[in-house]
Amino acid sequence: MSNKIFKRTVLAVIIFCSLSFSYAKENSTNDLSFGTFALIQSRKSGGGINFSFPIYSSQTGFFIRDEISASLYLANDFGTDGMLISFGDKLHFGKIIKINDFSFRTYGYMKCEIGTSKDCNYQFFYAPLILELGGAGGFEFLFLQNKGFFVEFGGGAAIASFGGKSNIDKSQIANGNFCGGYVCITTGMKYYF
């Protein structure tokens, strides 16, 4: 990703956060949610949709939520022409903080994702599977009614079994670019219903 695009993305996030503070209102925090997100990672970039639901919530604001997601990513090394479809599960645990009419969540999470890739050597569902394990910390601004904006920072590792075509140069397989350790930032919106 070019430096210019990165700077514009960061500027857009800052402006959006500023607007979120300006229009903050009370929000229900124990509901189901549907959301979209964008992810920038050291190995891949993309986005997806997620659905989350509460598992536990206490009077003190502590909560545990589960989130199921479907994602589409592109490899940062464009030479492989790689794409990755994955499905994941995240377990969020944190606290809801209320200040006057403004609410936000601070949380950590553990995630597990499994996906399959496509590139010049493999088609979707015929490529080796990729398993990704990670964790992060984040915060979610609950602004307006039933809407939230979140930002997460974290990392993890992804592994794949290359299998199959042994005559292929592993550096030219998209899985080779998706695998290994990584750091990432994720931003997105949630709608509670």
mmCIF file of the C-alpha atoms, coordinates in Angstrom:
data_MODEL
# 
_entry.id   MODEL 
# 
loop_
_atom_site.group_PDB 
_atom_site.id 
_atom_site.type_symbol 
_atom_site.label_atom_id 
_atom_site.label_alt_id 
_atom_site.label_comp_id 
_atom_site.label_asym_id 
_atom_site.label_entity_id 
_atom_site.label_seq_id 
_atom_site.pdbx_PDB_ins_code 
_atom_site.Cartn_x 
_atom_site.Cartn_y 
_atom_site.Cartn_z 
_atom_site.occupancy 
_atom_site.B_iso_or_equiv 
_atom_site.pdbx_formal_charge 
_atom_site.auth_seq_id 
_atom_site.auth_comp_id 
_atom_site.auth_asym_id 
_atom_site.auth_atom_id 
_atom_site.pdbx_PDB_model_num 
ATOM 1   C CA . MET A 1 1   ? 0.000   0.000   0.000   1.00 0.00 ? 1   MET A CA 1 
ATOM 2   C CA . SER A 1 2   ? 1.411   3.393   -0.898  1.00 0.00 ? 2   SER A CA 1 
ATOM 3   C CA . ASN A 1 3   ? 2.230   5.945   1.763   1.00 0.00 ? 3   ASN A CA 1 
ATOM 4   C CA . LYS A 1 4   ? -0.259  8.417   0.240   1.00 0.00 ? 4   LYS A CA 1 
ATOM 5   C CA . ILE A 1 5   ? -3.200  5.965   0.525   1.00 0.00 ? 5   ILE A CA 1 
ATOM 6   C CA . PHE A 1 6   ? -2.222  5.107   4.105   1.00 0.00 ? 6   PHE A CA 1 
ATOM 7   C CA . LYS A 1 7   ? -2.158  8.787   5.127   1.00 0.00 ? 7   LYS A CA 1 
ATOM 8   C CA . ARG A 1 8   ? -5.585  9.385   3.571   1.00 0.00 ? 8   ARG A CA 1 
ATOM 9   C CA . THR A 1 9   ? -7.017  6.347   5.371   1.00 0.00 ? 9   THR A CA 1 
ATOM 10  C CA . VAL A 1 10  ? -5.673  7.531   8.733   1.00 0.00 ? 10  VAL A CA 1 
ATOM 11  C CA . LEU A 1 11  ? -7.057  11.045  8.096   1.00 0.00 ? 11  LEU A CA 1 
ATOM 12  C CA . ALA A 1 12  ? -10.516 9.628   7.261   1.00 0.00 ? 12  ALA A CA 1 
ATOM 13  C CA . VAL A 1 13  ? -10.522 7.557   10.473  1.00 0.00 ? 13  VAL A CA 1 
ATOM 14  C CA . ILE A 1 14  ? -9.575  10.609  12.576  1.00 0.00 ? 14  ILE A CA 1 
ATOM 15  C CA . ILE A 1 15  ? -12.309 12.748  11.001  1.00 0.00 ? 15  ILE A CA 1 
ATOM 16  C CA . PHE A 1 16  ? -14.903 10.017  11.494  1.00 0.00 ? 16  PHE A CA 1 
ATOM 17  C CA . CYS A 1 17  ? -13.913 9.568   15.164  1.00 0.00 ? 17  CYS A CA 1 
ATOM 18  C CA . SER A 1 18  ? -14.249 13.317  15.711  1.00 0.00 ? 18  SER A CA 1 
ATOM 19  C CA . LEU A 1 19  ? -17.769 13.262  14.275  1.00 0.00 ? 19  LEU A CA 1 
ATOM 20  C CA . SER A 1 20  ? -18.609 10.257  16.448  1.00 0.00 ? 20  SER A CA 1 
ATOM 21  C CA . PHE A 1 21  ? -17.740 12.202  19.610  1.00 0.00 ? 21  PHE A CA 1 
ATOM 22  C CA . SER A 1 22  ? -19.875 15.127  18.452  1.00 0.00 ? 22  SER A CA 1 
ATOM 23  C CA . TYR A 1 23  ? -23.047 13.067  18.031  1.00 0.00 ? 23  TYR A CA 1 
ATOM 24  C CA . ALA A 1 24  ? -22.686 10.586  20.893  1.00 0.00 ? 24  ALA A CA 1 
ATOM 25  C CA . LYS A 1 25  ? -25.929 9.273   22.417  1.00 0.00 ? 25  LYS A CA 1 
ATOM 26  C CA . GLU A 1 26  ? -27.037 6.404   24.620  1.00 0.00 ? 26  GLU A CA 1 
ATOM 27  C CA . ASN A 1 27  ? -26.870 3.019   22.925  1.00 0.00 ? 27  ASN A CA 1 
ATOM 28  C CA . SER A 1 28  ? -28.028 -0.484  23.788  1.00 0.00 ? 28  SER A CA 1 
ATOM 29  C CA . THR A 1 29  ? -24.926 -2.616  24.359  1.00 0.00 ? 29  THR A CA 1 
ATOM 30  C CA . ASN A 1 30  ? -26.399 -6.096  24.819  1.00 0.00 ? 30  ASN A CA 1 
ATOM 31  C CA . ASP A 1 31  ? -27.956 -6.595  21.390  1.00 0.00 ? 31  ASP A CA 1 
ATOM 32  C CA . LEU A 1 32  ? -27.104 -8.559  18.274  1.00 0.00 ? 32  LEU A CA 1 
ATOM 33  C CA . SER A 1 33  ? -24.994 -6.656  15.771  1.00 0.00 ? 33  SER A CA 1 
ATOM 34  C CA . PHE A 1 34  ? -24.188 -6.759  12.077  1.00 0.00 ? 34  PHE A CA 1 
ATOM 35  C CA . GLY A 1 35  ? -21.143 -4.947  10.738  1.00 0.00 ? 35  GLY A CA 1 
ATOM 36  C CA . THR A 1 36  ? -18.605 -4.377  8.007   1.00 0.00 ? 36  THR A CA 1 
ATOM 37  C CA . PHE A 1 37  ? -14.867 -3.912  8.381   1.00 0.00 ? 37  PHE A CA 1 
ATOM 38  C CA . ALA A 1 38  ? -11.626 -3.186  6.545   1.00 0.00 ? 38  ALA A CA 1 
ATOM 39  C CA . LEU A 1 39  ? -8.296  -4.741  7.515   1.00 0.00 ? 39  LEU A CA 1 
ATOM 40  C CA . ILE A 1 40  ? -4.770  -3.606  6.698   1.00 0.00 ? 40  ILE A CA 1 
ATOM 41  C CA . GLN A 1 41  ? -2.165  -6.225  7.544   1.00 0.00 ? 41  GLN A CA 1 
ATOM 42  C CA . SER A 1 42  ? 1.527   -6.718  6.909   1.00 0.00 ? 42  SER A CA 1 
ATOM 43  C CA . ARG A 1 43  ? 0.692   -9.743  4.655   1.00 0.00 ? 43  ARG A CA 1 
ATOM 44  C CA . LYS A 1 44  ? -2.765  -9.027  3.242   1.00 0.00 ? 44  LYS A CA 1 
ATOM 45  C CA . SER A 1 45  ? -5.470  -6.375  3.052   1.00 0.00 ? 45  SER A CA 1 
ATOM 46  C CA . GLY A 1 46  ? -9.209  -6.601  2.573   1.00 0.00 ? 46  GLY A CA 1 
ATOM 47  C CA . GLY A 1 47  ? -12.491 -6.573  4.389   1.00 0.00 ? 47  GLY A CA 1 
ATOM 48  C CA . GLY A 1 48  ? -15.654 -8.410  5.182   1.00 0.00 ? 48  GLY A CA 1 
ATOM 49  C CA . ILE A 1 49  ? -18.844 -8.672  7.175   1.00 0.00 ? 49  ILE A CA 1 
ATOM 50  C CA . ASN A 1 50  ? -19.466 -9.847  10.729  1.00 0.00 ? 50  ASN A CA 1 
ATOM 51  C CA . PHE A 1 51  ? -22.312 -10.840 13.016  1.00 0.00 ? 51  PHE A CA 1 
ATOM 52  C CA . SER A 1 52  ? -21.933 -10.747 16.804  1.00 0.00 ? 52  SER A CA 1 
ATOM 53  C CA . PHE A 1 53  ? -24.032 -11.664 19.789  1.00 0.00 ? 53  PHE A CA 1 
ATOM 54  C CA . PRO A 1 54  ? -23.697 -11.343 23.581  1.00 0.00 ? 54  PRO A CA 1 
ATOM 55  C CA . ILE A 1 55  ? -22.603 -14.309 25.683  1.00 0.00 ? 55  ILE A CA 1 
ATOM 56  C CA . TYR A 1 56  ? -22.279 -12.621 29.082  1.00 0.00 ? 56  TYR A CA 1 
ATOM 57  C CA . SER A 1 57  ? -22.869 -9.161  30.482  1.00 0.00 ? 57  SER A CA 1 
ATOM 58  C CA . SER A 1 58  ? -22.610 -7.921  34.081  1.00 0.00 ? 58  SER A CA 1 
ATOM 59  C CA . GLN A 1 59  ? -23.966 -4.892  35.940  1.00 0.00 ? 59  GLN A CA 1 
ATOM 60  C CA . THR A 1 60  ? -20.411 -3.529  36.223  1.00 0.00 ? 60  THR A CA 1 
ATOM 61  C CA . GLY A 1 61  ? -20.084 -3.339  32.416  1.00 0.00 ? 61  GLY A CA 1 
ATOM 62  C CA . PHE A 1 62  ? -17.930 -6.441  31.869  1.00 0.00 ? 62  PHE A CA 1 
ATOM 63  C CA . PHE A 1 63  ? -18.988 -8.350  28.758  1.00 0.00 ? 63  PHE A CA 1 
ATOM 64  C CA . ILE A 1 64  ? -18.141 -11.353 26.597  1.00 0.00 ? 64  ILE A CA 1 
ATOM 65  C CA . ARG A 1 65  ? -19.320 -11.390 22.968  1.00 0.00 ? 65  ARG A CA 1 
ATOM 66  C CA . ASP A 1 66  ? -18.843 -13.823 20.097  1.00 0.00 ? 66  ASP A CA 1 
ATOM 67  C CA . GLU A 1 67  ? -18.363 -12.631 16.522  1.00 0.00 ? 67  GLU A CA 1 
ATOM 68  C CA . ILE A 1 68  ? -18.599 -14.674 13.316  1.00 0.00 ? 68  ILE A CA 1 
ATOM 69  C CA . SER A 1 69  ? -17.100 -13.190 10.134  1.00 0.00 ? 69  SER A CA 1 
ATOM 70  C CA . ALA A 1 70  ? -16.621 -13.808 6.417   1.00 0.00 ? 70  ALA A CA 1 
ATOM 71  C CA . SER A 1 71  ? -13.720 -12.034 4.700   1.00 0.00 ? 71  SER A CA 1 
ATOM 72  C CA . LEU A 1 72  ? -12.071 -11.488 1.315   1.00 0.00 ? 72  LEU A CA 1 
ATOM 73  C CA . TYR A 1 73  ? -8.394  -10.480 1.190   1.00 0.00 ? 73  TYR A CA 1 
ATOM 74  C CA . LEU A 1 74  ? -5.743  -9.695  -1.425  1.00 0.00 ? 74  LEU A CA 1 
ATOM 75  C CA . ALA A 1 75  ? -2.061  -10.526 -0.974  1.00 0.00 ? 75  ALA A CA 1 
ATOM 76  C CA . ASN A 1 76  ? 0.203   -7.510  -0.450  1.00 0.00 ? 76  ASN A CA 1 
ATOM 77  C CA . ASP A 1 77  ? 2.642   -9.088  -2.929  1.00 0.00 ? 77  ASP A CA 1 
ATOM 78  C CA . PHE A 1 78  ? 0.770   -8.440  -6.173  1.00 0.00 ? 78  PHE A CA 1 
ATOM 79  C CA . GLY A 1 79  ? 3.126   -10.745 -8.097  1.00 0.00 ? 79  GLY A CA 1 
ATOM 80  C CA . THR A 1 80  ? 1.156   -13.783 -6.901  1.00 0.00 ? 80  THR A CA 1 
ATOM 81  C CA . ASP A 1 81  ? -2.247  -12.365 -7.919  1.00 0.00 ? 81  ASP A CA 1 
ATOM 82  C CA . GLY A 1 82  ? -3.555  -14.037 -4.757  1.00 0.00 ? 82  GLY A CA 1 
ATOM 83  C CA . MET A 1 83  ? -6.991  -13.763 -3.141  1.00 0.00 ? 83  MET A CA 1 
ATOM 84  C CA . LEU A 1 84  ? -8.112  -15.374 0.118   1.00 0.00 ? 84  LEU A CA 1 
ATOM 85  C CA . ILE A 1 85  ? -11.645 -16.172 1.324   1.00 0.00 ? 85  ILE A CA 1 
ATOM 86  C CA . SER A 1 86  ? -11.869 -16.956 5.025   1.00 0.00 ? 86  SER A CA 1 
ATOM 87  C CA . PHE A 1 87  ? -14.393 -17.572 7.782   1.00 0.00 ? 87  PHE A CA 1 
ATOM 88  C CA . GLY A 1 88  ? -13.561 -16.760 11.362  1.00 0.00 ? 88  GLY A CA 1 
ATOM 89  C CA . ASP A 1 89  ? -14.689 -16.568 14.945  1.00 0.00 ? 89  ASP A CA 1 
ATOM 90  C CA . LYS A 1 90  ? -13.629 -13.987 17.553  1.00 0.00 ? 90  LYS A CA 1 
ATOM 91  C CA . LEU A 1 91  ? -14.225 -14.057 21.285  1.00 0.00 ? 91  LEU A CA 1 
ATOM 92  C CA . HIS A 1 92  ? -14.379 -10.488 22.664  1.00 0.00 ? 92  HIS A CA 1 
ATOM 93  C CA . PHE A 1 93  ? -13.989 -9.729  26.363  1.00 0.00 ? 93  PHE A CA 1 
ATOM 94  C CA . GLY A 1 94  ? -13.893 -6.254  27.848  1.00 0.00 ? 94  GLY A CA 1 
ATOM 95  C CA . LYS A 1 95  ? -15.744 -3.477  29.581  1.00 0.00 ? 95  LYS A CA 1 
ATOM 96  C CA . ILE A 1 96  ? -18.335 -0.887  28.632  1.00 0.00 ? 96  ILE A CA 1 
ATOM 97  C CA . ILE A 1 97  ? -17.519 2.591   29.901  1.00 0.00 ? 97  ILE A CA 1 
ATOM 98  C CA . LYS A 1 98  ? -20.154 5.331   30.102  1.00 0.00 ? 98  LYS A CA 1 
ATOM 99  C CA . ILE A 1 99  ? -19.271 8.998   30.469  1.00 0.00 ? 99  ILE A CA 1 
ATOM 100 C CA . ASN A 1 100 ? -22.326 11.273  30.566  1.00 0.00 ? 100 ASN A CA 1 
ATOM 101 C CA . ASP A 1 101 ? -24.290 10.390  27.397  1.00 0.00 ? 101 ASP A CA 1 
ATOM 102 C CA . PHE A 1 102 ? -21.326 8.753   25.682  1.00 0.00 ? 102 PHE A CA 1 
ATOM 103 C CA . SER A 1 103 ? -20.590 4.996   25.759  1.00 0.00 ? 103 SER A CA 1 
ATOM 104 C CA . PHE A 1 104 ? -17.633 3.047   24.434  1.00 0.00 ? 104 PHE A CA 1 
ATOM 105 C CA . ARG A 1 105 ? -16.158 -0.421  24.792  1.00 0.00 ? 105 ARG A CA 1 
ATOM 106 C CA . THR A 1 106 ? -12.563 -1.334  25.455  1.00 0.00 ? 106 THR A CA 1 
ATOM 107 C CA . TYR A 1 107 ? -11.797 -4.975  24.784  1.00 0.00 ? 107 TYR A CA 1 
ATOM 108 C CA . GLY A 1 108 ? -9.386  -7.676  23.812  1.00 0.00 ? 108 GLY A CA 1 
ATOM 109 C CA . TYR A 1 109 ? -10.104 -10.651 21.618  1.00 0.00 ? 109 TYR A CA 1 
ATOM 110 C CA . MET A 1 110 ? -8.830  -14.026 20.471  1.00 0.00 ? 110 MET A CA 1 
ATOM 111 C CA . LYS A 1 111 ? -9.582  -15.167 16.940  1.00 0.00 ? 111 LYS A CA 1 
ATOM 112 C CA . CYS A 1 112 ? -9.378  -18.216 14.744  1.00 0.00 ? 112 CYS A CA 1 
ATOM 113 C CA . GLU A 1 113 ? -9.858  -18.031 10.962  1.00 0.00 ? 113 GLU A CA 1 
ATOM 114 C CA . ILE A 1 114 ? -9.753  -20.690 8.285   1.00 0.00 ? 114 ILE A CA 1 
ATOM 115 C CA . GLY A 1 115 ? -9.640  -19.894 4.595   1.00 0.00 ? 115 GLY A CA 1 
ATOM 116 C CA . THR A 1 116 ? -8.727  -20.943 1.105   1.00 0.00 ? 116 THR A CA 1 
ATOM 117 C CA . SER A 1 117 ? -6.909  -18.986 -1.586  1.00 0.00 ? 117 SER A CA 1 
ATOM 118 C CA . LYS A 1 118 ? -6.820  -18.528 -5.336  1.00 0.00 ? 118 LYS A CA 1 
ATOM 119 C CA . ASP A 1 119 ? -3.820  -17.630 -7.461  1.00 0.00 ? 119 ASP A CA 1 
ATOM 120 C CA . CYS A 1 120 ? -2.236  -18.556 -10.810 1.00 0.00 ? 120 CYS A CA 1 
ATOM 121 C CA . ASN A 1 121 ? -1.567  -22.103 -9.528  1.00 0.00 ? 121 ASN A CA 1 
ATOM 122 C CA . TYR A 1 122 ? -4.699  -22.923 -7.535  1.00 0.00 ? 122 TYR A CA 1 
ATOM 123 C CA . GLN A 1 123 ? -8.425  -22.217 -7.792  1.00 0.00 ? 123 GLN A CA 1 
ATOM 124 C CA . PHE A 1 124 ? -10.655 -21.565 -4.775  1.00 0.00 ? 124 PHE A CA 1 
ATOM 125 C CA . PHE A 1 125 ? -11.553 -24.702 -2.828  1.00 0.00 ? 125 PHE A CA 1 
ATOM 126 C CA . TYR A 1 126 ? -8.740  -26.685 -4.519  1.00 0.00 ? 126 TYR A CA 1 
ATOM 127 C CA . ALA A 1 127 ? -5.937  -24.797 -2.762  1.00 0.00 ? 127 ALA A CA 1 
ATOM 128 C CA . PRO A 1 128 ? -4.428  -25.703 0.607   1.00 0.00 ? 128 PRO A CA 1 
ATOM 129 C CA . LEU A 1 129 ? -6.303  -24.388 3.626   1.00 0.00 ? 129 LEU A CA 1 
ATOM 130 C CA . ILE A 1 130 ? -4.867  -21.587 5.746   1.00 0.00 ? 130 ILE A CA 1 
ATOM 131 C CA . LEU A 1 131 ? -5.337  -21.501 9.534   1.00 0.00 ? 131 LEU A CA 1 
ATOM 132 C CA . GLU A 1 132 ? -4.882  -18.162 11.273  1.00 0.00 ? 132 GLU A CA 1 
ATOM 133 C CA . LEU A 1 133 ? -4.682  -17.577 15.034  1.00 0.00 ? 133 LEU A CA 1 
ATOM 134 C CA . GLY A 1 134 ? -4.424  -14.119 16.525  1.00 0.00 ? 134 GLY A CA 1 
ATOM 135 C CA . GLY A 1 135 ? -5.363  -11.621 19.141  1.00 0.00 ? 135 GLY A CA 1 
ATOM 136 C CA . ALA A 1 136 ? -5.837  -7.900  19.471  1.00 0.00 ? 136 ALA A CA 1 
ATOM 137 C CA . GLY A 1 137 ? -7.072  -5.056  21.557  1.00 0.00 ? 137 GLY A CA 1 
ATOM 138 C CA . GLY A 1 138 ? -9.572  -2.485  20.463  1.00 0.00 ? 138 GLY A CA 1 
ATOM 139 C CA . PHE A 1 139 ? -12.187 0.074   21.286  1.00 0.00 ? 139 PHE A CA 1 
ATOM 140 C CA . GLU A 1 140 ? -15.644 0.770   19.933  1.00 0.00 ? 140 GLU A CA 1 
ATOM 141 C CA . PHE A 1 141 ? -17.372 4.152   20.037  1.00 0.00 ? 141 PHE A CA 1 
ATOM 142 C CA . LEU A 1 142 ? -21.120 3.682   20.499  1.00 0.00 ? 142 LEU A CA 1 
ATOM 143 C CA . PHE A 1 143 ? -22.488 6.770   18.762  1.00 0.00 ? 143 PHE A CA 1 
ATOM 144 C CA . LEU A 1 144 ? -25.957 7.774   17.655  1.00 0.00 ? 144 LEU A CA 1 
ATOM 145 C CA . GLN A 1 145 ? -28.540 5.137   18.470  1.00 0.00 ? 145 GLN A CA 1 
ATOM 146 C CA . ASN A 1 146 ? -27.698 1.510   17.667  1.00 0.00 ? 146 ASN A CA 1 
ATOM 147 C CA . LYS A 1 147 ? -24.483 2.298   15.780  1.00 0.00 ? 147 LYS A CA 1 
ATOM 148 C CA . GLY A 1 148 ? -20.824 1.820   16.636  1.00 0.00 ? 148 GLY A CA 1 
ATOM 149 C CA . PHE A 1 149 ? -17.429 2.516   15.072  1.00 0.00 ? 149 PHE A CA 1 
ATOM 150 C CA . PHE A 1 150 ? -14.498 0.305   16.091  1.00 0.00 ? 150 PHE A CA 1 
ATOM 151 C CA . VAL A 1 151 ? -10.715 0.220   15.712  1.00 0.00 ? 151 VAL A CA 1 
ATOM 152 C CA . GLU A 1 152 ? -8.552  -2.796  16.590  1.00 0.00 ? 152 GLU A CA 1 
ATOM 153 C CA . PHE A 1 153 ? -4.775  -3.265  16.723  1.00 0.00 ? 153 PHE A CA 1 
ATOM 154 C CA . GLY A 1 154 ? -3.205  -6.712  16.912  1.00 0.00 ? 154 GLY A CA 1 
ATOM 155 C CA . GLY A 1 155 ? -1.312  -9.548  15.372  1.00 0.00 ? 155 GLY A CA 1 
ATOM 156 C CA . GLY A 1 156 ? -0.949  -13.273 15.064  1.00 0.00 ? 156 GLY A CA 1 
ATOM 157 C CA . ALA A 1 157 ? 0.268   -16.000 12.765  1.00 0.00 ? 157 ALA A CA 1 
ATOM 158 C CA . ALA A 1 158 ? -1.111  -17.984 9.825   1.00 0.00 ? 158 ALA A CA 1 
ATOM 159 C CA . ILE A 1 159 ? -0.015  -21.421 8.647   1.00 0.00 ? 159 ILE A CA 1 
ATOM 160 C CA . ALA A 1 160 ? -0.866  -23.532 5.600   1.00 0.00 ? 160 ALA A CA 1 
ATOM 161 C CA . SER A 1 161 ? -0.191  -26.989 4.309   1.00 0.00 ? 161 SER A CA 1 
ATOM 162 C CA . PHE A 1 162 ? 1.107   -26.427 0.768   1.00 0.00 ? 162 PHE A CA 1 
ATOM 163 C CA . GLY A 1 163 ? 0.531   -30.012 -0.278  1.00 0.00 ? 163 GLY A CA 1 
ATOM 164 C CA . GLY A 1 164 ? -0.274  -31.041 -3.840  1.00 0.00 ? 164 GLY A CA 1 
ATOM 165 C CA . LYS A 1 165 ? 1.779   -29.667 -6.708  1.00 0.00 ? 165 LYS A CA 1 
ATOM 166 C CA . SER A 1 166 ? 5.351   -30.151 -5.474  1.00 0.00 ? 166 SER A CA 1 
ATOM 167 C CA . ASN A 1 167 ? 6.887   -28.760 -8.686  1.00 0.00 ? 167 ASN A CA 1 
ATOM 168 C CA . ILE A 1 168 ? 5.534   -25.234 -7.982  1.00 0.00 ? 168 ILE A CA 1 
ATOM 169 C CA . ASP A 1 169 ? 7.913   -22.605 -6.601  1.00 0.00 ? 169 ASP A CA 1 
ATOM 170 C CA . LYS A 1 170 ? 6.473   -21.920 -3.118  1.00 0.00 ? 170 LYS A CA 1 
ATOM 171 C CA . SER A 1 171 ? 7.346   -18.219 -3.354  1.00 0.00 ? 171 SER A CA 1 
ATOM 172 C CA . GLN A 1 172 ? 4.861   -17.890 -6.221  1.00 0.00 ? 172 GLN A CA 1 
ATOM 173 C CA . ILE A 1 173 ? 1.933   -19.342 -4.258  1.00 0.00 ? 173 ILE A CA 1 
ATOM 174 C CA . ALA A 1 174 ? -0.441  -16.876 -2.620  1.00 0.00 ? 174 ALA A CA 1 
ATOM 175 C CA . ASN A 1 175 ? -0.509  -19.024 0.523   1.00 0.00 ? 175 ASN A CA 1 
ATOM 176 C CA . GLY A 1 176 ? 3.207   -18.333 0.915   1.00 0.00 ? 176 GLY A CA 1 
ATOM 177 C CA . ASN A 1 177 ? 2.412   -14.632 1.200   1.00 0.00 ? 177 ASN A CA 1 
ATOM 178 C CA . PHE A 1 178 ? -0.583  -15.116 3.489   1.00 0.00 ? 178 PHE A CA 1 
ATOM 179 C CA . CYS A 1 179 ? 1.362   -17.315 5.928   1.00 0.00 ? 179 CYS A CA 1 
ATOM 180 C CA . GLY A 1 180 ? 3.629   -16.326 8.792   1.00 0.00 ? 180 GLY A CA 1 
ATOM 181 C CA . GLY A 1 181 ? 3.503   -13.730 11.539  1.00 0.00 ? 181 GLY A CA 1 
ATOM 182 C CA . TYR A 1 182 ? 1.735   -10.417 11.022  1.00 0.00 ? 182 TYR A CA 1 
ATOM 183 C CA . VAL A 1 183 ? 0.550   -7.180  12.606  1.00 0.00 ? 183 VAL A CA 1 
ATOM 184 C CA . CYS A 1 184 ? -2.716  -5.507  11.630  1.00 0.00 ? 184 CYS A CA 1 
ATOM 185 C CA . ILE A 1 185 ? -5.196  -2.686  12.111  1.00 0.00 ? 185 ILE A CA 1 
ATOM 186 C CA . THR A 1 186 ? -8.937  -3.199  11.587  1.00 0.00 ? 186 THR A CA 1 
ATOM 187 C CA . THR A 1 187 ? -11.631 -0.513  11.382  1.00 0.00 ? 187 THR A CA 1 
ATOM 188 C CA . GLY A 1 188 ? -15.338 -0.855  10.826  1.00 0.00 ? 188 GLY A CA 1 
ATOM 189 C CA . MET A 1 189 ? -18.941 -0.071  11.676  1.00 0.00 ? 189 MET A CA 1 
ATOM 190 C CA . LYS A 1 190 ? -21.543 -2.067  13.614  1.00 0.00 ? 190 LYS A CA 1 
ATOM 191 C CA . TYR A 1 191 ? -25.304 -1.777  13.658  1.00 0.00 ? 191 TYR A CA 1 
ATOM 192 C CA . TYR A 1 192 ? -27.124 -3.120  16.746  1.00 0.00 ? 192 TYR A CA 1 
ATOM 193 C CA . PHE A 1 193 ? -30.648 -4.511  16.461  1.00 0.00 ? 193 PHE A CA 1 
# 
